[in-house]
């Protein structure tokens, strides 16, 4: 399943700022930042808010720039991004401006909530029932696989931001610091109480926007178990990029690998034929750089662009066995090993039999195949 890229952003009072019929609010951002938010909206396939924000702020969630709307149309996109809200109860006001402005709208709810909403909302609003509960991975799966959403802007509220970050489903967090102090205890917060992924996020951009400062962060801490996180996808991209660095070969695959601690610290990386060794494998090269007694290995994740090998002729131990012996108990990979050099290779099964959690992200398969296209029959290259 292909999750969209999930961007968490707090667009404070954008609608009220641009239209004086909106609710009166303290404006934390200025005109330049509101224009930036409008640009982010225009570059998104969908914009999502929680039911609480819909009730409290009564937003339109529009792209206000006529030039940006025209650019979307010229690119073959709808004039406005899909507007999305999530409500387990289905307790939504049919008169809210959200339903009567912009383009397409979708509500994700429970079976019970769907029964409440059908016939209540305008006929053009799609109501998607997810069963007895609303599960965020199911929401993202449907947006990505059914609605074709590749970039999702999440504008809140705080409970939605909190849950997506806690579940490791946020690909990016955009924070804006304004030159104001807000001390009221009832003031809304972007994030709430609870357990968050460990470690530090990585800062990828800082810039002044008018009199505020925008900071963009991406997660680094791997997921846990067999559920993929946004950070897992980012690290697997790194592994695929490392595969591009491999010296070309007609008798071996080009593979990249990264070993990452539970807190998001990169421990080691490697790629096939690294250092001039014609037979070294990516996982082997990465693990060789670590002290076997490093206690972080037990909770680390190995990211490999290709399924770790289960059998090989060039070394006594295949990479799957090296991972097991290193004590690593989680592996994320993009591509199952084809029969090109070893028939019926199944490194993932060898890992799983040893108690390793194996996560396969097939949406990265084409990326992992790219430096190996010359080794594959035409039908298997894409």
C-alpha positions in Angstrom: 0.0 0.0 0.0 1.2 3.5 -0.8 0.8 6.0 2.0 0.8 9.7 1.0 3.6 12.0 2.2 2.1 13.4 5.4 3.0 17.0 6.3 1.9 18.3 9.6 1.3 22.1 9.6 -0.4 24.6 11.8 -2.2 27.2 9.7 -3.4 29.5 12.4 -6.5 31.5 11.4 -5.7 31.5 7.7 -9.4 31.7 6.8 -10.2 34.3 9.4 -7.3 36.4 8.2 -8.3 36.4 4.6 -12.1 36.8 5.2 -13.4 39.1 8.0 -16.5 36.9 8.3 -14.3 34.3 10.0 -14.1 33.9 13.8 -12.0 36.6 15.6 -8.6 35.1 16.6 -5.2 36.0 17.7 -3.1 36.0 14.5 0.2 34.3 15.2 1.4 34.6 11.6 1.6 37.5 9.2 0.7 38.0 5.6 3.9 36.4 4.3 3.4 33.2 6.2 -0.3 33.0 5.3 0.8 33.2 1.7 3.4 30.4 2.3 0.6 28.2 3.8 -1.5 29.0 0.7 1.4 27.8 -1.4 1.7 24.6 0.6 -2.0 23.9 0.2 -1.7 24.5 -3.6 1.1 22.0 -3.7 -0.9 19.3 -1.9 -3.2 16.7 -3.3 -5.4 16.8 -0.1 -5.8 18.9 3.0 -7.0 17.2 6.2 -8.4 18.6 9.5 -9.9 16.8 12.5 -13.6 17.2 13.4 -12.7 19.3 16.4 -11.0 21.9 14.2 -13.9 21.8 11.8 -16.3 22.6 14.6 -14.2 25.2 16.3 -12.7 27.1 13.4 -15.4 26.5 10.7 -12.7 26.8 8.0 -13.1 26.8 4.2 -9.6 25.1 3.5 -9.3 26.8 0.1 -6.4 27.8 -2.1 -6.9 31.6 -2.2 -4.4 32.6 -4.9 -6.0 32.6 -8.3 -2.6 32.1 -10.0 -2.0 29.0 -8.0 -5.4 27.6 -8.8 -4.8 28.3 -12.4 -1.4 26.5 -12.2 -3.2 23.5 -10.7 -5.7 23.4 -13.6 -2.9 23.8 -16.2 -1.1 20.8 -14.6 -4.2 18.7 -15.0 -5.2 18.8 -11.3 -8.5 19.9 -9.8 -8.7 23.6 -9.0 -8.7 22.8 -5.3 -7.1 19.9 -3.3 -9.3 17.3 -1.9 -10.7 18.4 1.5 -10.7 15.6 4.2 -12.0 15.4 7.7 -12.1 12.5 10.2 -14.9 11.9 12.7 -15.5 8.7 14.6 -18.9 9.9 15.8 -20.2 11.6 12.6 -21.2 14.6 14.7 -20.6 17.2 12.0 -22.6 20.4 11.1 -24.0 20.1 7.6 -24.0 23.9 7.4 -20.3 24.3 8.0 -18.4 26.3 5.3 -16.1 23.3 4.8 -18.9 21.5 2.8 -20.0 24.4 0.7 -16.7 25.8 -0.7 -13.9 24.4 -2.8 -13.9 21.1 -4.6 -14.2 17.5 -3.6 -14.7 16.5 0.0 -14.3 13.2 1.9 -15.2 12.2 5.4 -13.6 9.1 7.1 -15.8 7.7 9.9 -17.0 4.6 11.6 -19.9 2.5 10.4 -22.1 4.1 13.1 -20.9 7.6 12.0 -21.6 6.8 8.4 -25.2 5.9 9.1 -25.5 9.3 10.9 -24.0 11.3 8.1 -25.5 9.8 5.0 -28.4 12.0 3.9 -27.2 14.8 6.2 -24.3 16.2 4.2 -24.4 17.6 0.7 -24.7 14.9 -2.0 -21.2 15.5 -3.4 -19.5 14.6 -0.1 -18.0 11.1 0.0 -18.5 9.3 3.3 -16.0 6.4 3.8 -16.9 4.0 6.6 -13.8 2.2 8.1 -15.6 -0.2 10.4 -16.2 0.0 14.1 -13.2 2.3 14.7 -11.2 4.9 12.8 -7.7 3.7 12.3 -5.2 6.2 10.9 -3.3 3.7 8.8 -6.5 2.7 7.1 -7.3 6.4 6.4 -3.8 6.9 4.8 -4.1 3.6 2.9 -7.4 4.7 1.4 -6.2 8.2 0.6 -3.1 6.8 -1.2 -4.5 3.7 -2.9 -8.0 4.7 -3.7 -8.0 8.5 -3.9 -4.5 8.8 -5.4 -3.2 11.2 -2.8 0.6 11.5 -2.8 1.0 14.6 -0.7 -1.3 15.2 2.3 -1.2 18.5 4.3 -2.6 18.0 7.8 -3.7 21.3 9.3 -4.8 20.0 12.7 -6.0 20.1 15.2 -3.7 19.1 18.0 -5.2 15.7 18.6 -4.7 14.7 15.0 -1.2 16.0 14.9 -0.4 14.2 18.2 -1.8 10.9 17.0 0.0 10.9 13.6 3.3 11.8 15.2 2.9 9.2 17.9 2.1 6.5 15.3 5.2 7.4 13.3 3.1 8.4 10.3 4.2 12.0 9.8 6.8 12.5 7.1 7.4 16.1 8.0 6.6 18.6 10.7 6.5 22.3 9.9 6.8 24.6 12.9 6.5 28.4 12.9 7.8 30.5 15.7 6.1 33.9 16.1 7.3 36.9 18.1 4.5 36.6 20.6 4.0 35.0 24.0 0.7 33.2 24.6 0.1 32.3 28.2 -3.6 31.4 28.4 -3.9 27.8 29.6 -6.8 27.2 27.3 -4.8 28.2 24.2 -4.7 25.4 21.6 -1.5 23.3 21.2 -0.1 21.7 18.1 0.8 18.6 20.1 -0.7 17.0 23.2 0.4 14.6 25.9 1.5 11.0 25.2 4.4 8.8 24.1 6.2 10.0 21.0 8.9 8.2 18.9 12.3 8.3 20.6 15.3 10.4 19.5 15.7 13.7 17.8 14.1 14.8 14.6 16.3 16.2 11.9 16.1 19.8 10.9 16.0 20.2 7.1 15.2 23.9 6.7 15.1 27.1 8.7 14.1 30.4 7.2 12.5 33.8 8.0 9.0 34.3 6.6 8.1 37.9 7.4 8.5 38.3 11.1 8.1 34.6 11.9 10.6 31.7 11.5 9.7 28.5 9.7 11.4 25.3 10.8 11.0 22.0 8.9 11.8 18.7 10.6 11.7 15.1 9.5 11.6 12.0 11.7 14.6 9.7 12.1 13.5 7.0 14.7 12.7 3.7 13.0 9.3 2.0 13.4 8.8 -1.0 15.6 7.6 -4.5 14.8 6.2 -5.1 11.3 4.5 -1.8 10.9 6.3 0.7 8.7 6.8 4.3 9.8 7.6 7.5 7.9 11.2 7.3 9.1 11.4 3.7 7.7 10.6 5.0 4.3 13.2 7.8 4.6 15.9 5.4 5.6 15.0 3.0 2.9 15.4 5.8 0.4 18.9 6.3 1.7 19.7 2.6 1.2 18.4 2.9 -2.4 20.6 5.9 -2.9 23.6 4.0 -1.7 22.9 1.3 -4.3 23.6 3.8 -7.0 27.2 4.2 -5.7 28.0 0.5 -6.4 30.7 -0.2 -9.0 28.9 -1.8 -12.0 28.9 -5.5 -12.2 27.6 -8.2 -14.5 27.6 -10.9 -11.9 26.2 -9.3 -8.7 23.5 -6.9 -7.7 24.0 -3.3 -6.6 22.6 -3.0 -3.1 22.7 -0.3 -0.4 22.3 -0.8 3.4 22.0 1.3 6.5 22.0 0.3 10.2 20.0 2.7 12.4 19.6 2.7 16.1 16.2 2.9 17.8 16.6 6.6 18.5 17.3 7.4 14.9 21.1 7.5 15.1 22.7 6.2 12.0 25.2 3.5 13.1 26.7 2.5 9.8 26.1 2.3 6.1 27.5 0.2 3.2 27.1 -0.8 -0.4 28.0 -3.7 -2.6 31.6 -3.9 -3.7 32.5 -1.1 -1.3 36.2 -0.3 -0.9 37.2 -2.2 -4.0 36.2 -5.6 -2.6 34.5 -7.3 -5.6 32.4 -9.7 -3.5 31.4 -7.7 -0.4 27.7 -7.3 0.1 26.0 -4.1 1.4 24.7 -5.4 4.7 28.1 -7.2 5.3 30.0 -3.9 4.6 27.8 -1.9 7.0 27.9 -4.5 9.9 31.6 -4.8 9.6 32.0 -1.2 10.6 30.3 -1.8 14.0 31.6 -3.4 17.2 29.7 -6.7 17.6 29.2 -5.9 21.3 27.5 -2.6 20.6 24.3 -2.8 22.7 22.4 -0.6 20.2 22.3 -3.5 17.7 19.7 -5.4 19.6 17.1 -2.6 19.0 18.5 -1.4 15.7 16.9 -1.7 12.2 18.8 -2.7 9.1 17.6 -1.1 5.9 18.5 -2.9 2.6 17.4 -2.1 -0.9 17.4 -5.8 -1.7 16.3 -8.7 0.5 19.4 -9.9 2.5 20.8 -13.0 0.9 20.2 -16.5 2.3 22.9 -18.3 0.4 26.1 -17.2 -1.3 29.2 -18.7 -2.7 31.7 -15.9 -2.1 31.6 -15.9 1.7 30.9 -18.5 4.4 27.9 -16.6 5.9 25.1 -15.0 3.9 23.9 -11.5 4.9 20.7 -12.8 6.6 22.9 -14.9 8.9 25.2 -12.0 9.6 22.2 -9.9 10.6 20.9 -12.6 12.9 24.3 -13.1 14.5 24.7 -9.4 15.1 21.6 -9.5 17.2 19.5 -7.2 15.0 15.8 -8.0 15.2 14.3 -5.8 12.5 14.9 -5.5 8.8 13.2 -3.2 6.2 13.7 -4.0 2.6 12.3 -2.9 -0.8 12.8 -5.8 -3.2 12.6 -9.6 -3.0 15.7 -11.3 -4.4 15.0 -12.6 -7.9 16.3 -15.9 -9.3 19.0 -14.2 -11.4 22.0 -15.7 -9.4 20.4 -17.8 -6.7 17.2 -19.8 -7.4 14.5 -19.5 -4.8 16.4 -17.2 -2.5 14.4 -16.4 0.6 16.5 -14.4 3.0 13.3 -12.9 4.5 12.1 -16.3 5.6 15.5 -17.1 7.2 15.3 -13.8 9.1 11.7 -14.4 10.2 12.4 -17.9 11.3 15.0 -16.5 13.7 12.5 -14.0 15.2 13.5 -11.0 13.1 10.6 -8.6 12.1 10.8 -8.2 8.4 9.1 -5.2 6.7 8.8 -5.2 2.9 8.0 -1.9 1.3 7.3 -2.8 -2.4 6.6 0.8 -3.3 10.4 1.2 -3.4 11.0 -1.8 -5.6 11.4 0.1 -8.8 13.9 2.4 -7.1 15.9 -0.6 -5.8 15.8 -2.2 -9.3 17.1 0.9 -11.1 20.8 0.3 -10.7 20.3 -3.4 -11.5 18.2 -3.1 -14.7 20.9 -4.5 -16.9 20.8 -7.8 -14.9 17.0 -8.3 -15.3 14.9 -9.5 -18.2 12.9 -6.7 -19.7 9.6 -7.9 -18.2 11.1 -7.7 -14.7 12.7 -4.2 -14.8 9.5 -2.4 -13.8 
